[in-house]
């Protein structure tokens, strides 16, 4: 018998840095729901940048961690009037985040992201491939740019 898999069989699980199987999950504990935390994120402490069609707002943690950040996903009601369109885009963003959060969490020295908001700012409905590509690009920017560089300059 050959080692080639049949088209319908599941692929072997991805492996993390320690050799264990990587779990692509997005449990309720990782959802950002508390109004006080959301206000802090969008207040003066939060930093943001855009990777069209996404806007990333994030809050720096005091120390490096390997725990996943709490995440908020939002799509504008003004841009997408129909709930079905908003829900579809949020589902795409959640899926892209779920499949790629390991890029943020599995950093050797940890990461400094405590909370993260992913806001869809595009005017058109994008496919999953584009959303995923832009989210990966945003993660790379989050990990390479110092938080002070992405903060807005103080008002004079």
Secondary structure, DSSP 8 states (H G I E B T S, - for coil): --S---TTS-----B-TTSSB------GGGB---HHHHHHHHSSS-EEEEETTEEEEEEEEEEEE-S--EEEEEE-TTT--SHHHHHHHHHHHHHHHHHHTHHHHT-TT-EEEEEEEEEE--SS---HHHHHHHHHHHHHHHHHS-HHHHS-----
